[in-house]
């Protein structure tokens, strides 16, 4: 006797839909708040860019769900809803990784013509550092483990020179 008439949703399916929507909404709001706080705290606009991505994708998802609930969206496009949910979750996860995983202080750990190597946590001395920005120049590293490097004109030779 509990069977719905005329293609209506069962109450259980309706509640499951609201549960997942609520979880997604709370997760998005947490990500948005954390991104805004970290953006203000660190003065980095990148956090606001990721927040904007989450907000716009969530608005897109809400519009699709509204159309689907009203019956305006053809059921064959239901995959768009699942794909949009996946994109929102992926954007929230990448935003949280970006906010919480510390970036190594590359510029602050080395001075002068040095390059920071995060794996060994050492500074590599680079000779002719400014030449590397010229066309045809390349950066060659030396040592095992790498301890130094040099910028050379790579367009003038075919074989790496012995230094």
JOKAZI-V727468 format. One record per pair of residues at least 24 apart in sequence whose ideal C-beta (glycine too) atoms are under 10 Angstrom apart, sorted by the first residue. I is the first residue (numbers start at 1). J is the second residue. Records with the same first field share a line. If there is no record, write none. Layout:
# JOKAZI-V727468
I: J ; J
This chain:
# JOKAZI-V727468
7: 71
9: 69
14: 69
17: 65 ; 68 ; 69
20: 85
21: 61 ; 62 ; 65 ; 85
24: 58 ; 61 ; 85 ; 88 ; 89 ; 92
25: 58 ; 62 ; 88
27: 54 ; 58 ; 88 ; 89 ; 92 ; 93 ; 96
28: 54 ; 55 ; 57 ; 58 ; 61 ; 88 ; 89 ; 91 ; 92 ; 95
29: 54 ; 58 ; 92
30: 92 ; 96
31: 55 ; 58 ; 88 ; 89 ; 91 ; 92 ; 93 ; 94 ; 95 ; 96 ; 99
32: 58 ; 92 ; 95
34: 92 ; 95 ; 96 ; 99 ; 100
35: 92 ; 95 ; 96 ; 98 ; 99
37: 99
38: 95 ; 98 ; 99 ; 100
39: 99
42: 99
44: 98 ; 99
46: 95 ; 98 ; 99
47: 95 ; 98 ; 99
49: 95 ; 98
50: 91 ; 92 ; 94 ; 95 ; 96 ; 98 ; 99
51: 91 ; 95
53: 87 ; 88 ; 91 ; 92 ; 94 ; 95
54: 87 ; 88 ; 91 ; 92 ; 94 ; 95
55: 91
56: 91
57: 84 ; 85 ; 87 ; 88 ; 89 ; 90 ; 91 ; 92
58: 84 ; 85 ; 87 ; 88 ; 91 ; 92
60: 84 ; 87 ; 88
61: 85 ; 87 ; 88
113: 149 ; 151
114: 148 ; 149
115: 139 ; 141 ; 146 ; 148 ; 149
117: 141 ; 145 ; 146 ; 147
119: 145 ; 146
120: 145 ; 146 ; 147
122: 146 ; 147
123: 147
124: 148 ; 149
125: 149 ; 150
126: 150 ; 151
127: 151 ; 152 ; 163
128: 152 ; 153
